[in-house]
Amino acid sequence: MDDLLGKLEAKGALGTLEKLSPEQRQEEFLDRADRQLLVALHEATLGKTFEEIIKDEYECITPSRAQQIYLSICLLHQFGAPVRAGIISRMYGLPFEEFKKSFFGPLEQIISAKRDPRSNDMCYMARHSHIAEIVVSTVLSNREDLFHEVMKALHYLNPSYNSDKVAFRRLLNGRSLLQTFPDHAMVMQLFDSAKSASGE
């Protein structure tokens, strides 16, 4: 990171980063530029749009249950928080050991698993939250499909866990919901589902 920023500075190519301190440059670069770099690298090396690459990758996942698990992980990880193994286990009736044995193989190139030191639970993540976001917007472009996936996720989230709370709040953001689901009855169903799963 220091080398890259140093080269940009030497070439006079820092742009809006130029007026920031070295520490602020790093923070701003990581916050804003990682998505663009990820997209540019893939498009430059594979000759397709990034969305096409991600869609092709998703469609090649087998078996279909592994594909569905990946979609659920992406739905929650698009907000940046890791996805607890406990959620996936309850969603699919799949203990961690069974997931590891039967489904981690098809997904090992596109998700990572690590133990959360705070909850001591295994967590799953897509390679990047932006990739997760693209998977969701591409695969769940139909509002009904997206609605059913969000309903399912809300049923299993436990906001007493911090990572679940992040996803829970983002999935229930009022403005986003009304933009995504213009049918207010759908929005009310989502709130009712969230209330029944987590209380007031």
C-alpha positions in Angstrom: 0.0 0.0 0.0 2.8 2.5 0.9 4.6 1.6 -2.3 1.6 2.1 -4.4 0.7 5.4 -2.8 4.4 6.5 -3.1 4.4 5.8 -6.8 1.2 7.7 -7.3 2.7 10.6 -5.4 5.9 10.5 -7.5 3.8 10.7 -10.7 1.6 13.5 -9.3 -1.4 11.2 -9.6 -2.8 11.3 -6.1 -5.7 13.5 -7.1 -7.9 14.3 -4.1 -5.6 12.2 -1.8 -2.8 14.7 -2.3 -4.0 17.1 0.5 -4.3 14.3 3.1 -1.7 12.9 5.5 -0.1 9.5 4.7 -2.3 7.8 7.3 -5.5 9.5 5.9 -4.5 8.6 2.3 -4.3 4.9 3.3 -7.6 5.1 5.0 -9.3 6.9 2.2 -7.7 4.6 -0.4 -8.9 1.5 1.3 -12.4 2.9 1.9 -13.0 4.1 -1.6 -10.6 2.6 -4.1 -10.7 -1.1 -3.3 -13.9 -1.7 -5.3 -12.6 0.1 -8.4 -9.3 -1.8 -8.3 -11.1 -5.1 -7.9 -13.3 -4.4 -10.9 -10.5 -3.0 -13.1 -8.2 -6.0 -12.4 -10.9 -8.5 -13.3 -12.1 -6.7 -16.4 -8.5 -6.1 -17.7 -7.5 -9.7 -17.3 -10.6 -11.6 -18.3 -12.1 -9.3 -21.0 -15.7 -9.4 -19.6 -17.5 -6.9 -17.4 -17.1 -7.7 -13.7 -20.9 -8.4 -13.4 -20.7 -11.0 -16.2 -17.7 -12.7 -14.5 -19.5 -12.8 -11.1 -22.7 -14.1 -12.7 -20.8 -16.8 -14.7 -19.0 -17.9 -11.5 -22.3 -18.1 -9.6 -24.0 -20.2 -12.3 -21.2 -22.7 -12.3 -21.6 -23.6 -8.7 -22.8 -27.1 -8.1 -24.7 -28.7 -6.5 -27.6 -26.3 -6.4 -27.8 -26.3 -2.6 -24.2 -25.0 -2.5 -25.3 -22.2 -4.9 -28.2 -21.3 -2.6 -26.0 -21.3 0.5 -23.6 -18.9 -1.3 -26.5 -16.6 -2.2 -27.5 -16.5 1.4 -24.0 -15.7 2.5 -23.8 -12.9 -0.1 -27.2 -11.5 0.9 -25.8 -10.9 4.4 -22.2 -10.2 3.7 -22.9 -7.4 1.2 -23.2 -5.1 4.3 -19.6 -5.9 5.4 -20.3 -8.1 8.4 -19.2 -11.8 8.5 -22.0 -14.3 8.4 -22.2 -16.6 11.4 -22.1 -20.4 10.7 -25.0 -20.7 13.1 -27.3 -18.8 10.7 -26.4 -20.9 7.7 -26.7 -24.1 9.9 -30.3 -23.1 10.9 -31.3 -21.9 7.5 -30.3 -25.2 5.8 -30.5 -27.7 8.7 -26.8 -28.2 8.2 -24.3 -28.6 11.1 -20.9 -27.0 10.5 -19.1 -30.4 10.0 -21.6 -31.5 7.4 -21.2 -28.1 5.6 -17.5 -28.5 5.7 -17.7 -32.1 4.4 -20.3 -31.7 1.7 -20.4 -28.0 0.6 -17.2 -26.2 1.5 -15.4 -27.8 -1.4 -17.6 -26.3 -4.2 -17.4 -22.9 -2.4 -13.8 -22.8 -1.1 -12.6 -20.5 -4.0 -15.3 -17.9 -3.4 -15.9 -17.8 0.3 -13.7 -17.9 3.3 -14.3 -19.3 6.8 -12.8 -18.0 10.0 -13.6 -18.1 13.7 -15.0 -14.9 15.3 -13.0 -14.4 18.5 -15.9 -12.5 20.1 -18.7 -15.0 19.5 -16.4 -18.0 19.1 -18.6 -18.9 16.1 -17.3 -19.8 12.7 -18.1 -17.1 10.1 -18.4 -17.1 6.4 -17.6 -14.2 3.9 -17.6 -13.7 0.2 -14.2 -12.6 -1.1 -15.4 -9.0 -0.9 -18.6 -7.3 0.2 -18.8 -5.7 -3.2 -18.8 -9.1 -4.9 -21.6 -10.2 -2.5 -23.5 -7.1 -3.5 -23.2 -7.9 -7.2 -24.3 -11.5 -6.7 -27.4 -10.3 -4.9 -28.3 -7.6 -7.4 -27.7 -10.0 -10.3 -29.3 -13.2 -9.0 -32.1 -11.5 -7.1 -33.0 -8.9 -9.7 -36.7 -10.1 -9.5 -38.3 -8.3 -6.6 -40.3 -11.4 -5.5 -37.2 -13.5 -5.3 -35.4 -10.8 -3.3 -38.4 -10.4 -1.0 -38.4 -14.2 -0.2 -34.7 -14.3 0.5 -34.8 -11.3 2.8 -37.8 -12.8 4.6 -35.9 -16.0 5.1 -32.8 -14.2 6.4 -34.8 -12.1 8.8 -36.3 -15.2 10.3 -32.9 -16.6 11.3 -30.9 -13.5 12.2 -30.3 -12.9 15.9 -29.6 -9.2 16.6 -28.0 -10.0 19.9 -24.9 -10.9 17.8 -23.2 -7.8 16.5 -22.6 -9.2 12.9 -26.3 -10.2 12.7 -27.4 -6.8 14.0 -25.5 -5.0 11.2 -27.2 -7.1 8.5 -30.6 -6.9 10.4 -30.5 -3.1 10.5 -29.4 -2.7 6.8 -32.0 -5.2 5.6 -34.7 -3.2 7.4 -33.6 0.3 6.4 -36.9 2.1 5.7 -35.8 4.2 2.8 -34.0 1.3 1.0 -37.0 -0.9 1.6 -39.4 1.5 0.0 -37.1 2.0 -3.0 -36.6 -1.7 -3.4 -40.2 -2.8 -2.7 -42.7 -0.1 -3.8 -45.5 -2.3 -2.6 -45.9 -1.2 1.1 -47.6 -4.5 1.9 -44.3 -6.2 1.3 -42.4 -3.8 3.5 -44.9 -4.4 6.3 -44.6 -8.1 6.0 -40.8 -7.7 6.3 -41.2 -5.7 9.5 -43.7 -8.2 10.9 -41.3 -11.0 10.2 -38.5 -9.2 11.9 -40.6 -8.4 14.9 -41.7 -12.0 15.3 -38.1 -13.2 15.0 -36.5 -10.7 17.4 -39.2 -9.0 19.4 -39.7 -5.3 19.7 
